[in-house]
């Protein structure tokens, strides 16, 4: 994947925008954590600067793989609840437990990813996907819901529930939610042209990548 000479990193702070405006930015390779918006065309991966690949799933082309169907079966008893996003002490505790899984680049706060009033700032369209088992909250993902798409922001879960593949399951539920809401795409964030720990995002049928020249293409065209 070759990049032109456009500036490789772009950042901006946006306090408020409409869901429709957010959708335009997503389609042009932008992401955001709270009010911090970024468009990284290259980033560090395995110790070197590597081209970044924005990804999204065409909901109508998606079909779960064998391993994804297995994750769905594991969660037959899991209750899934979508609500406007909010943060409380229970969710902060899940965040910090989740972070214990990492050794490098460990985030310090859930507010690195969402605003303190996430259902309002910045776009008024941020929701959460909550997973419950026997009335216990064990996994959460945050998403933006725009007129034609869903965009994943961040997912976290209690490590003792890892056997349920909660990170994968929330994404599968986001795809299902997008389908039931008549959305066309689920934006899954960034990956790299080379191997990385984000490669799981490439394992969804119907995935497209952005070529940084205004065109989304099927992932199988990436070379």
C-alpha positions as CSV (number, residue, x, y, z in Angstrom):
1,X,0.0,0.0,0.0
2,X,1.6,3.3,-1.1
3,X,0.8,6.6,0.4
4,X,1.0,10.0,-1.4
5,X,2.7,13.0,0.1
6,X,-0.3,14.3,2.2
7,X,0.5,15.0,5.8
8,X,0.6,11.6,7.6
9,X,-1.0,12.8,10.9
10,X,-3.9,15.1,11.4
11,X,-5.6,16.1,14.6
12,X,-8.3,18.4,15.8
13,X,-10.5,19.1,18.8
14,X,-14.3,19.2,18.1
15,X,-16.6,19.9,21.0
16,X,-19.9,19.4,19.1
17,X,-20.9,18.0,15.7
18,X,-23.9,16.3,14.3
19,X,-24.1,12.5,13.7
20,X,-24.2,13.3,9.9
21,X,-21.0,15.3,10.1
22,X,-19.4,12.5,12.1
23,X,-20.3,10.1,9.3
24,X,-18.6,12.2,6.7
25,X,-15.4,12.2,8.8
26,X,-15.5,8.4,9.3
27,X,-15.8,7.9,5.6
28,X,-12.6,10.0,5.1
29,X,-10.6,7.9,7.6
30,X,-11.1,10.0,10.8
31,X,-11.5,8.4,14.2
32,X,-12.2,10.0,17.6
33,X,-11.8,9.5,21.3
34,X,-14.1,12.0,23.0
35,X,-13.5,15.4,21.5
36,X,-10.1,14.4,20.1
37,X,-10.3,13.6,16.4
38,X,-7.4,12.0,14.5
39,X,-6.5,10.8,11.0
40,X,-3.3,8.8,11.1
41,X,-2.0,7.5,7.8
42,X,1.1,5.9,9.4
43,X,1.7,4.8,13.0
44,X,4.1,2.7,15.0
45,X,3.7,-1.1,14.7
46,X,6.3,-3.5,16.1
47,X,8.9,-0.8,16.5
48,X,8.6,0.9,13.1
49,X,6.4,3.3,11.2
50,X,3.8,1.4,9.2
51,X,1.0,2.4,6.9
52,X,-2.4,2.5,8.7
53,X,-5.5,1.0,7.1
54,X,-9.0,2.2,8.2
55,X,-11.5,-0.7,8.1
56,X,-15.3,-1.0,7.9
57,X,-17.7,-3.9,7.4
58,X,-20.4,-3.8,4.8
59,X,-23.2,-5.1,6.9
60,X,-25.1,-6.7,4.0
61,X,-22.0,-8.7,3.0
62,X,-21.2,-10.0,6.4
63,X,-21.5,-13.7,7.3
64,X,-20.1,-15.0,10.5
65,X,-17.2,-17.4,10.2
66,X,-16.9,-20.7,12.1
67,X,-15.1,-19.2,15.0
68,X,-17.5,-16.3,15.1
69,X,-20.5,-18.6,15.2
70,X,-18.8,-20.4,18.1
71,X,-18.5,-17.1,20.0
72,X,-22.3,-16.6,19.4
73,X,-23.0,-20.0,20.8
74,X,-20.9,-19.4,23.9
75,X,-23.1,-16.5,24.7
76,X,-26.5,-18.1,24.4
77,X,-27.2,-17.1,28.0
78,X,-25.7,-13.6,27.7
79,X,-28.1,-10.6,27.9
80,X,-27.2,-7.8,25.5
81,X,-28.5,-4.3,26.3
82,X,-28.0,-1.2,24.1
83,X,-28.4,2.2,25.9
84,X,-27.1,5.8,25.6
85,X,-23.5,5.7,26.8
86,X,-22.7,6.5,30.4
87,X,-19.8,6.0,32.9
88,X,-20.2,4.9,36.5
89,X,-17.9,3.4,39.1
90,X,-18.8,-0.2,38.0
91,X,-17.7,0.5,34.4
92,X,-14.5,2.2,35.6
93,X,-13.7,-0.9,37.6
94,X,-14.2,-3.1,34.6
95,X,-11.9,-0.7,32.6
96,X,-9.1,-1.0,35.1
97,X,-9.5,-4.8,35.3
98,X,-9.4,-5.0,31.5
99,X,-6.2,-2.9,31.4
100,X,-4.4,-5.5,33.5
101,X,-4.3,-7.7,30.4
102,X,-1.8,-5.3,28.8
103,X,1.9,-4.8,29.4
104,X,2.6,-2.0,26.9
105,X,0.8,1.3,26.2
106,X,-1.6,0.7,29.1
107,X,-4.3,3.5,29.1
108,X,-4.7,5.3,32.4
109,X,-8.4,6.3,32.2
110,X,-11.6,5.3,30.5
111,X,-11.8,9.0,29.7
112,X,-8.9,8.6,27.3
113,X,-11.6,7.1,25.0
114,X,-14.9,8.7,25.8
115,X,-16.1,12.0,27.2
116,X,-17.3,12.3,30.8
117,X,-20.7,12.9,29.3
118,X,-20.4,10.5,26.3
119,X,-24.1,10.3,25.2
120,X,-24.0,14.1,24.6
121,X,-20.4,15.1,23.7
122,X,-19.3,15.3,21.0
123,X,-22.0,14.1,18.7
124,X,-25.0,13.1,20.8
125,X,-25.0,9.6,19.3
126,X,-22.7,7.5,21.4
127,X,-24.3,4.3,22.8
128,X,-23.0,1.4,24.8
129,X,-23.4,-2.4,24.3
130,X,-23.5,-4.0,27.7
131,X,-23.1,-7.8,28.3
132,X,-24.7,-9.4,31.4
133,X,-24.5,-12.9,32.7
134,X,-26.7,-13.8,35.7
135,X,-27.3,-10.1,36.1
136,X,-23.6,-9.3,36.3
137,X,-22.1,-6.8,33.9
138,X,-19.0,-8.3,32.4
139,X,-18.4,-6.5,29.0
140,X,-19.1,-3.2,27.4
141,X,-18.4,-1.6,24.1
142,X,-19.0,2.0,23.1
143,X,-20.2,2.9,19.6
144,X,-21.3,5.9,17.6
145,X,-24.6,5.6,15.7
146,X,-24.8,7.8,12.6
147,X,-27.5,8.0,10.0
148,X,-25.9,5.2,7.9
149,X,-23.4,3.5,10.1
150,X,-22.2,2.3,13.4
151,X,-18.6,3.1,14.5
152,X,-16.8,1.1,17.2
153,X,-14.9,3.3,19.7
154,X,-13.7,1.0,22.6
155,X,-14.5,-2.4,24.1
156,X,-13.6,-3.7,27.6
157,X,-14.4,-6.7,29.7
158,X,-13.6,-8.5,32.9
159,X,-10.7,-10.9,32.3
160,X,-12.3,-13.8,34.1
161,X,-15.0,-13.8,31.4
162,X,-12.4,-14.2,28.6
163,X,-13.7,-17.6,27.7
164,X,-16.9,-15.9,26.4
165,X,-14.8,-14.0,23.8
166,X,-16.6,-10.7,25.0
167,X,-14.5,-8.4,22.7
168,X,-15.5,-10.4,19.7
169,X,-19.0,-10.9,20.9
170,X,-19.7,-7.2,21.4
171,X,-18.5,-6.5,17.8
172,X,-20.8,-9.2,16.5
173,X,-23.6,-7.6,18.4
174,X,-22.7,-4.2,17.0
175,X,-23.0,-5.7,13.5
176,X,-26.4,-7.2,14.3
177,X,-27.5,-3.9,15.8
178,X,-26.4,-2.1,12.7
179,X,-28.4,-4.5,10.6
180,X,-31.5,-4.2,12.6
181,X,-31.2,-0.4,12.5
182,X,-30.8,-0.4,8.7
183,X,-27.2,0.9,8.8
184,X,-24.9,0.1,5.9
185,X,-21.5,0.0,7.6
186,X,-19.8,-0.8,10.9
187,X,-16.5,1.1,11.2
188,X,-14.0,-1.1,13.1
189,X,-11.1,1.4,13.3
190,X,-7.6,1.0,12.2
191,X,-5.3,-1.9,11.3
192,X,-2.0,-2.1,9.5
193,X,-0.8,-3.4,6.1
194,X,1.6,-5.6,8.0
195,X,0.9,-8.1,10.7
196,X,-0.3,-6.6,14.0
197,X,-2.4,-7.3,17.1
198,X,-5.3,-5.6,15.2
199,X,-5.4,-8.4,12.6
200,X,-8.6,-9.8,14.1
201,X,-10.4,-6.9,12.5
202,X,-9.6,-8.3,9.1
203,X,-11.4,-11.6,9.8
204,X,-14.9,-10.3,9.1
205,X,-16.4,-11.0,5.7
206,X,-17.5,-7.9,4.0
207,X,-14.6,-5.9,5.3
208,X,-13.4,-2.9,3.3
209,X,-10.3,-0.7,3.6
210,X,-9.7,2.9,2.8
211,X,-6.9,3.8,0.4
212,X,-6.5,7.4,1.7
213,X,-7.4,8.7,-1.7
214,X,-11.2,8.8,-1.1
215,X,-12.0,5.2,-2.1
216,X,-13.1,2.2,0.0
217,X,-12.3,-1.1,-1.5
218,X,-12.9,-4.8,-0.6
219,X,-10.1,-6.0,1.7
220,X,-9.2,-8.7,-0.7
221,X,-7.9,-6.0,-3.1
222,X,-5.3,-4.9,-0.5
223,X,-1.8,-5.6,-1.7
